[in-house]
Amino acid sequence: MAVLSQAQIDDFRRDGYLVAPDAVSPAQLAALRAEIAAWVEKSRAHRTPFGPPTVDGRPRFDMGTEHSAEKPALRRINNPSDISAAYLDVMRQSRMTDMVADLIGPDVKFHHCKINLKLTGAKTEVLYHQDFAYTPHTNDDIVTALLFLDDIDATNGALTVAPGSHKGPVYSLFDGDTFTGAVAPSVEAELLARSVPCYGPAGSVCLMHTRLAHGSTANRGSTARGLYICVYTAADAVPLARNPMPSLHEGEIVRGKPARTARLTQGLVELPQQPKSASFFTVQGQASATSA
Ligand SMILES: O=C(O)CCC(=O)C(=O)O
């Protein structure tokens, strides 16, 4: 049964994104937020990124350099659906998943997920990029669903997006031979000039086309900003690069059935470099906490 209206689907196709309210039930939202609170508490005992490790052996929890026991700066949890029943449930079984199926279904496959947290005082920012350049596939029927774990407004580091950029080029994330994980500064300036912010109450979701250019600034407000970010693809979109964040549930069909064929879109894609660190923030030049 369709959850999104035709007008919302048309908006997504035109703009490359859509913000919709009530993507999870109040009980689901409360369970997600309770996990976050517990993980933030746990991070106080750690000086450097920590486990339980991800499928490929990297730390699951990453903190910014400003992290301390008194003022935690936990900024990333990799594939929370691998370690939390609440996050797994929302990934598989929520209005958010139904909305994604309305956009790229009926057959939908899970790729990976993560939480990006900006606690108050956190310096974390996200430089402009398109997700497709990190996760190229045989076609671009791919949606990044960014679920708001907190109320997001003009003060706390909202996501900003460049409407319509999903119909333009896929920008390089390289500076010469160096993988920077971000578009060139001149491209970012041009994208920022035509960007709009995505605000909304906790429980809303921003559904973003994989080629939409986006980023976000640091949290300068007095409330935390958390996003639960799930990447879903059409079942017949097949990865052209190793998953930057492999998950126990990678490839799981969350709606419909598996594909027998891969659908190919013509074109050239630049292949990303795979991160070795706990999160892409380090690739974008923002070091993790150290014990020094
Ligand atoms: O955390 C954010 O503001 C943006 C997240 C994002 O761009 C990403 O993880 O690809």
The ligand as an SDF file (V2000), in Angstrom:
LIG
                    3D

 10  9  0  0  0  0  0  0  0  0999 V2000
   25.1500   13.9600    8.7940 O   0  0  0  0  0  0  0  0  0  0  0  0
   24.8510   14.6980    7.8490 C   0  0  0  0  0  0  0  0  0  0  0  0
   24.5120   15.8580    8.0100 O   0  0  0  0  0  0  0  0  0  0  0  0
   24.9070   14.2270    6.4060 C   0  0  0  0  0  0  0  0  0  0  0  0
   25.1930   12.7920    6.2710 C   0  0  0  0  0  0  0  0  0  0  0  0
   25.7940   12.4150    4.9740 C   0  0  0  0  0  0  0  0  0  0  0  0
   25.9300   13.1930    4.0850 O   0  0  0  0  0  0  0  0  0  0  0  0
   26.2780   11.0840    4.7440 C   0  0  0  0  0  0  0  0  0  0  0  0
   26.5140   10.3500    5.7280 O   0  0  0  0  0  0  0  0  0  0  0  0
   26.4490   10.7350    3.5510 O   0  0  0  0  0  0  0  0  0  0  0  0
  1  2  2  0
  2  3  1  0
  2  4  1  0
  4  5  1  0
  5  6  1  0
  6  7  2  0
  6  8  1  0
  8  9  2  0
  8 10  1  0
M  END
$$$$
